[in-house]
Amino acid sequence: MELLSMTHVQKEFDGLEVLKDISLTVNEGEVVSIIGPSGSGKSTLLRCATMLETMDGGELIYLGKTACHEENGKCVYASKAELKEIRGYFNLVFQNFNLFPHFSVLKNIMDAPMIVDKVSKKEAEERAIKLLDQLGLSDKKDAYPYQLSGGQQQRVSIARALALQPKILFFDEPTSALDPELTGEVLKVIKELAKEHMTMIIVTHEMQFAREVSDRIIFMEEGVIRAQGSPDELFGSTDERVREFIGKFNA
């Protein structure tokens, strides 16, 4: 089943075209990694997909529901009520954790289900405790973010995103703010989610991880999708630019 469709997406900032006619689809259970040099538009694409940025052109559809379509050369977004429903289909894990420093780990995870999904405190707590156990953080439920390592904080932010039970989970360079020694624990969690067939779209610079976890890899450069395919197809690409980019990380 197709969960996400982005068609002819365009985005510019101050006259600079950052996304130029991007089209992609993501199916249920698929893990898609997006790679490419800095400034290629990867994070902007994610921000458009999650509606943190408004698109200047194109169409955005989740589970058959249109969030945005183009009309008379402009993007028209759905009603506030429709967008609220559509936003419930996905969640985003940020680079820098974005945890509430004055909330315990447990409250950080419980808060959104209670506010957004209107679930009871009991159900929110049950969801949170189950997720903390799944992510190896059961003993940290009463801790505060400042008492955790960067890797632990990122795992809590993943738990918080999962607590809303999204259909799609987006990751924007989930390990970029971590020391190399802490990167592994976060990547392990994402690999486990992939095994459980969680639909994920991951912007990453971790080439080997992308190769191991992805069903499909998209290579972006200068606001366009230059190449995409299975990990074997991308890593065995005859495109000189793709080979050069991947080679820098595998040297």
Secondary structure as the mmCIF struct_conf table of DSSP 4:
data_model
#
loop_
_struct_conf.conf_type_id
_struct_conf.id
_struct_conf.beg_label_comp_id
_struct_conf.beg_label_asym_id
_struct_conf.beg_label_seq_id
_struct_conf.end_label_comp_id
_struct_conf.end_label_asym_id
_struct_conf.end_label_seq_id
STRN STRN1 GLU A 2 PHE A 13
TURN_TY1_P TURN_TY1_P1 ASP A 14 GLY A 15
STRN STRN2 LEU A 16 ASN A 27
TURN_TY1_P TURN_TY1_P2 GLU A 28 GLY A 29
STRN STRN3 VAL A 31 ILE A 35
TURN_TY1_P TURN_TY1_P3 SER A 38 GLY A 39
BEND BEND1 SER A 40 GLY A 41
HELX_RH_AL_P HELX_RH_AL_P1 LYS A 42 ALA A 49
TURN_TY1_P TURN_TY1_P4 THR A 50 MET A 51
BEND BEND2 LEU A 52 GLU A 53
BEND BEND3 ASP A 56 ASP A 56
STRN STRN4 GLY A 57 TYR A 62
TURN_TY1_P TURN_TY1_P5 LEU A 63 GLY A 64
STRN STRN5 LYS A 65 GLU A 71
TURN_TY1_P TURN_TY1_P6 ASN A 72 GLY A 73
STRN STRN6 LYS A 74 TYR A 77
HELX_RH_AL_P HELX_RH_AL_P2 LYS A 80 ARG A 87
TURN_TY1_P TURN_TY1_P7 GLY A 88 TYR A 89
STRN STRN7 PHE A 90 VAL A 93
TURN_TY1_P TURN_TY1_P8 GLN A 95 ASN A 96
TURN_TY1_P TURN_TY1_P9 PRO A 101 HIS A 102
BEND BEND4 PHE A 103 PHE A 103
HELX_RH_AL_P HELX_RH_AL_P3 VAL A 105 VAL A 116
BEND BEND5 ASP A 117 ASP A 117
HELX_RH_AL_P HELX_RH_AL_P4 LYS A 121 GLN A 134
TURN_TY1_P TURN_TY1_P10 LEU A 135 GLY A 136
HELX_RH_3T_P HELX_RH_3T_P1 SER A 138 LYS A 140
TURN_TY1_P TURN_TY1_P11 LYS A 141 ASP A 142
HELX_RH_3T_P HELX_RH_3T_P2 PRO A 145 GLN A 147
BEND BEND6 LEU A 148 LEU A 148
HELX_RH_AL_P HELX_RH_AL_P5 GLY A 150 LEU A 162
TURN_TY1_P TURN_TY1_P12 ALA A 163 LEU A 164
BEND BEND7 LYS A 167 LYS A 167
STRN STRN8 ILE A 168 ASP A 172
BEND BEND8 GLU A 173 GLU A 173
TURN_TY1_P TURN_TY1_P13 PRO A 174 ALA A 177
BEND BEND9 LEU A 178 LEU A 178
HELX_RH_AL_P HELX_RH_AL_P6 PRO A 180 LYS A 195
TURN_TY1_P TURN_TY1_P14 GLU A 196 HIS A 197
STRN STRN9 THR A 199 VAL A 203
BEND BEND10 HIS A 205 HIS A 205
HELX_RH_AL_P HELX_RH_AL_P7 MET A 207 VAL A 213
BEND BEND11 ASP A 215 ASP A 215
STRN STRN10 ARG A 216 GLU A 221
TURN_TY1_P TURN_TY1_P15 GLU A 222 GLY A 223
STRN STRN11 VAL A 224 GLY A 229
HELX_RH_AL_P HELX_RH_AL_P8 PRO A 231 PHE A 235
TURN_TY1_P TURN_TY1_P16 GLY A 236 GLY A 236
HELX_RH_AL_P HELX_RH_AL_P9 GLU A 240 ASN A 250
#
